[in-house]
């Protein structure tokens, strides 16, 4: 049973549980859990390793850093003019 998120948000809790063939009182039995893990895999997200360049760039990029840099250059240019 594959649906998008919007479809689930329109369903009641009971309808969602029936779609997943489970109950709130019992949950899934161990055999059913193993079957679903084999079928769908674990509920996890793969983490991607960040390169050293991405780490360096991330430190110097962002709204606060850009604001501070622009403020610094504004002050620096004012002191050169006067």
Secondary structure, 3 states (H helix, E strand, C coil): CCCCHHHHHCCCHHHHHHHCCCECCCECCHHHHHHHHHHHCCCCCCCCCCCHHHHHHHHHCCHHHHHHHHHHHHHHHHHHHC
